[in-house]
Amino acid sequence: MEPPANNGLDGSSIRPVSSLLAKFENLNKPGDPQPSTPSATSTRNASPVPPVPAPTTKPAQLRGRDASPSSSAREPPPIPAMRPKDKLSLQPASANASASSSPIRSVPPPIGPRPATHPPSLTVEPPHSPPKRGLGGVPTGDRPAFVSADAAVKPSSPITAGKQFKIPSRPDTPGGIPAAAVEPRKSPRLVPSQPPSPPPPRRSVELRRERELGHNPIPPPINRAEKPAMGVARFTLFDKPSQPSQPSSQPIEIKKRPSPKVSPFNSPPSSRGTPDDEDTPPMLPARPRPQQHQPPPPPSSSQQGLQRSKTFHVASEPPPLHHSIANKRQGRGEPLTPQITGEARPALPVRPQSIIDSVRAANSISAPPPRPPRPGVVTNSAAVAQQKRIASTPAAIQPPPSIPRLNGRSMTVADRMPTRVANDFRPPPPTPVETRPADNQLARVDPAQTTNAYPDTSRTNRSKPYFSKGLHEIHTKYDSRIFDVCGTYVCTTGSYTRAWSVMDGELVMSLAMSEGMKGSSVIFKPGESVDDEGKRIWIGTNNGELLEADVRSQSIVVNRPNAHGRYEIIKIYRHFNELWTLDESGTLHVWGPGPDGSNLPNLAYAPTQTFRLPKGHMFSMVVGDELWHATGKEIRVFLPTLDGRTQFQVLIRPLSQESAGEVTSGTTIASEPDKVYFGHSDGKVSIYSRSNYACLGIINISQYKINSLAGVGRYLWAGYNTGKISVYDMGQTPWAVKKDWQAHENPVVKLIADQSSFYTLNRYQVVSLGADNMLRTWDGLLQDDWLESKMMKKDVNYCQFEKIKALILTWNAGASTPNSLNYSADDKIFFEKLLRNSDSPDILVFGFQELVDLEDKTATAKRFLKPKKKEGTDQERMSHQYRNWLEFLKRSLDQHMDGELYHVLHSAPLVGLFTAIFVKADLLGRITNLNSAEVKRGMGGLHGNKGAIVVRFMVDDTSLCFINCHLAAGQSGANQRHNDIAAILEASLLPPERDPSVRFDSFVGGGDGTMILDHELCLLNGDLNYRIDTMSRDTVVTAVKAGNLGKLLERDQLLVARRRNPGFRLRAFEEMPITFAPTYKYDVGTDHYDTSEKRRSPAWCDRLLFRCGTGRGRIQQLDYRRHEVRVSDHRPVSGRFRFEVKRVLPRERAQAWMECQQQWEDVKAQEGKMAKLHYLTEVIGYDEATAHQLTQ
């Protein structure tokens, strides 16, 4: 008898196994009025003869996956007699079942990987959208689009002998499931004699909902933009053709398709019957509503039916589950997604306690060194030693997946709650959910918390903190931007990887990277014990490879190519005996102790865990067990763990401060363990709390970009883009700049405070790398500064002090001469009144500006451009004018000082500037080390019409420095004036003091006397030209006439810069409060402010400022006043001062020095013990008892 048309190509017939099966077969007969699809017919081969392959349009790659003859000839497994109502199950088919030859519906079902020893493969066609990626090497764009349901059932090609399978998830299946594979069930819409028309493709979730409700609801519109479900098909991607095996009667689990209910782009569910445990795509966690703070209801019968009871036994581990699937299998609710809705944030369910975290919190005695154990997965955490350095055994760690898990979170928020949580994750009893504080307590800071007061620079030490022993600097001799230091060795990487000894600079290792490869990160690998630290290094490269190098043998001992694919490894962190590697794509690998029984990470094995971080990394660091990760202005906190069962993302929202720039650096300080400091690109430092993640404040410390921060003892070190390093004392408000020096000629790239140096070298070293490719080591304890400070406090024990009086006058004379004073009676008696009311000072300093007409541009150009042969004539004329003023001052002193004898100590001119210093005869013999210098600031430093004259001398053992300035003019020239004063104060003008004892006793700030701020007593006078901002001339004149000077002083450029500009050099100086009217600009000969065409606004241009380097009030200003002299457009300003000078007693000083040295040794021992304990407990991971034992 001729076989039916719908039989297999080998001529075999399908034998009905039951009346119900025969009924289903009759539905798809050729004579049936309902058309059937080629994929709807399935044949069963009764003969062992292999089927004849039919012509196919499938690609060669898929055709090669046909089953073997033996597999196609065997009988299929029997159908289970009974199964739960809603359980999805189908029988396994041969591998060639997926190779359909239909030209109409040629899209193959998704195929997924499964182990080679897996039972017969399973193929499932997605019910709605096409697969996103090509299968079997066929690009998605080369396949035809999905066709309509009507077209899908029209037979247009011969039916292949392969067995076709599909999900038996709907009662009115249009075809495609063999009768033997479908269990009989009742359908409210199916009539055996008249099969219904096939409906359009539908979602699996709707089919199951239909079975639950007992009717067939109207399907929602299909969202074609949604990604197809590929979960089930992945089991057959890498499988070999199935081999003959015993038929299995167990149903195959079909993974549920993620529910579209959580996506705003999916179609809404058609009814409320959608189960709550549907799989969802990976999304950010969100917190549940407050009314959901109750235990979830037990799963329904349909939900229970969807749980598989048995699975296939495979020879290898299946691919890692997505976190959303793992979440559903544990009976959790839907994943939580962070959404800012403006409503009060509900709390989050308590996440289970991590075994590792509970072990770390256990209070028990740790094992002795050298190997502090780190427990793996244990059941009794109380029996585990309290160690932060965690050991692991091969049995304690699950084998890592073959394909790294790159999802953003290892599990959902509900599954990964850490044991130690912040205030926003603390669960209030008795409900199992967590409360979250207000938004402004977590990620925002009140603008009032921003500190606008800049650090105090008046006591800054400018000496470089070198060690007394050892090498100070190492030249890398190649372009290096990355380095690490561990005790004796410092290592850099780039085109080379080199290591040096920090003690003598010996090059101990040099490795050349291969062509196209550069080191992009480096770190010293943990050792088996604390004594093995610093022997090996890990190097991350720009092509994603990890290398391990031995320093002593100068060789690569192990490498792992493509550890991060082809992405550049930008950071390597150390967390006790773990190493974490981060690449530019945001992949974070956690390398824990290897399965070989070692306590150390091993590149021979895959990473223990893998996490995903945001892209755009700018800075990150390990703080305790957490990883603080900054992208732009945002800071996120993560908690990587070895077991991966703890919530990875600690905070739902990132920390960010709008008033601060991008995060560029960060650090912690051992003395303040609850605070985390971050440096920003705009020179600000933000401070966060580790306990509740609140911003504690924002400090303005500089105008320059902060490239690196380091916490050293009680101080904060900052490396700047200018090449300077500053040390801040945070123990006072505002902060104080304890130290500031030029560390590198180019920007400081990185600062590292070596935590191991005290344990290995008995010193606290800080290493800096500059863009000049220089490595420099600094004394982290600042020994010289400490000794100088102690000696300064003890100077009353070895010094004799005496107070002397001084009178300072500054006047912009406007090219006037002494004879010009005779035109007015008041001007004529000006000097007489000044000297008679000066109380017979010991030192008189007269500082003049514009003794020549600087506004005569023709004369100024001639002086600057004329040939040198005529320079003598002009110099003679200028010198004549200076001599006239000097002789006039001498006569005035002789006439009006009532018999006091004064001598000219020094006089110096500079193109309009003139300084004359007089001292009493009895003081002249006590003055030594007299020097002077000049600074030209006019025309870019070439001309002396603007600049300064500096005169320094010593009275007994006290250094004094007097500066007479004339700065840049103009209402808008404030920045130029800032630059002028910075150039004057920072220039090394004077000869250095060679005697170390004299330098230590007579100069401050670690200086040698070459700079102005090296002197103990400084006094600055001159026409500083600072104006009044943001006010018109008429407004200023009206305020002056009304006596409202406070309103004007608030806008004085000099005072504003002192308050707001941390880099303003005059912040180190003090000024007595101004109580007199502005001294500039008047009409000559009158008391009227400028009425000329320019109508310049009045201002306090003429100022007196002072500085006491010892910081104990050894300069006292007695008065500050102006004088009414109308011969110039400026009014002169004078001030009387009282200076305190000292004389050192050598014997007493030696005794005080010995006492300070003994105290320093005690302080160093105490600081060293604290640093060692911190290193052993917080870096190595020992418990406190073991750490104390090692420090004995």
Secondary structure as UniProt FT lines:
FT   TURN            5..6
FT   TURN            9..10
FT   HELIX           19..26
FT   TURN            27..28
FT   TURN            30..31
FT   HELIX           38..40
FT   HELIX           60..63
FT   TURN            64..65
FT   HELIX           69..73
FT   TURN            85..86
FT   HELIX           95..98
FT   TURN            116..117
FT   TURN            136..137
FT   HELIX           140..142
FT   HELIX           149..152
FT   TURN            171..172
FT   HELIX           179..181
FT   TURN            188..189
FT   TURN            192..193
FT   HELIX           204..213
FT   TURN            224..225
FT   TURN            231..232
FT   HELIX           233..236
FT   HELIX           260..262
FT   TURN            264..265
FT   TURN            272..273
FT   TURN            276..277
FT   HELIX           290..292
FT   HELIX           301..305
FT   HELIX           323..329
FT   TURN            330..331
FT   HELIX           355..360
FT   TURN            369..370
FT   HELIX           381..383
FT   TURN            394..396
FT   TURN            413..415
FT   HELIX           423..425
FT   HELIX           439..442
FT   HELIX           447..449
FT   STRAND          450..451
FT   TURN            458..459
FT   STRAND          473..475
FT   STRAND          482..486
FT   TURN            487..488
FT   STRAND          489..493
FT   STRAND          496..501
FT   TURN            502..504
FT   STRAND          507..512
FT   TURN            515..516
FT   STRAND          519..524
FT   HELIX           530..532
FT   TURN            533..534
FT   STRAND          536..541
FT   TURN            542..543
FT   STRAND          546..550
FT   TURN            551..554
FT   STRAND          555..560
FT   TURN            561..566
FT   STRAND          569..575
FT   TURN            576..577
FT   STRAND          578..583
FT   TURN            584..585
FT   STRAND          587..591
FT   TURN            595..596
FT   TURN            603..604
FT   STRAND          609..612
FT   STRAND          619..623
FT   TURN            624..625
FT   STRAND          626..631
FT   TURN            632..633
FT   STRAND          634..638
FT   TURN            658..659
FT   STRAND          663..669
FT   TURN            670..671
FT   STRAND          672..680
FT   TURN            681..682
FT   STRAND          684..689
FT   TURN            690..692
FT   STRAND          695..700
FT   STRAND          706..712
FT   TURN            713..714
FT   STRAND          715..720
FT   TURN            721..722
FT   STRAND          724..729
FT   TURN            730..731
FT   STRAND          736..742
FT   STRAND          748..753
FT   TURN            755..756
FT   HELIX           757..761
FT   STRAND          765..770
FT   TURN            771..772
FT   STRAND          774..779
FT   TURN            780..781
FT   HELIX           783..793
FT   HELIX           795..798
FT   STRAND          799..812
FT   TURN            814..815
FT   HELIX           818..823
FT   HELIX           825..828
FT   HELIX           830..836
FT   STRAND          843..849
FT   TURN            854..855
FT   HELIX           857..865
FT   HELIX           868..870
FT   HELIX           871..896
FT   TURN            898..899
FT   STRAND          902..910
FT   TURN            911..912
FT   STRAND          913..920
FT   HELIX           921..924
FT   TURN            925..926
FT   STRAND          927..938
FT   TURN            939..942
FT   STRAND          943..955
FT   TURN            956..957
FT   STRAND          958..966
FT   TURN            971..972
FT   HELIX           974..986
FT   HELIX           996..1002
FT   TURN            1005..1006
FT   HELIX           1012..1014
FT   STRAND          1017..1023
FT   HELIX           1033..1041
FT   TURN            1042..1043
FT   HELIX           1045..1049
FT   TURN            1050..1051
FT   HELIX           1053..1060
FT   TURN            1062..1063
FT   HELIX           1065..1068
FT   TURN            1084..1085
FT   STRAND          1102..1108
FT   TURN            1109..1110
FT   STRAND          1115..1122
FT   TURN            1126..1127
FT   STRAND          1133..1144
FT   HELIX           1146..1174
FT   HELIX           1175..1180
FT   HELIX           1184..1190
//
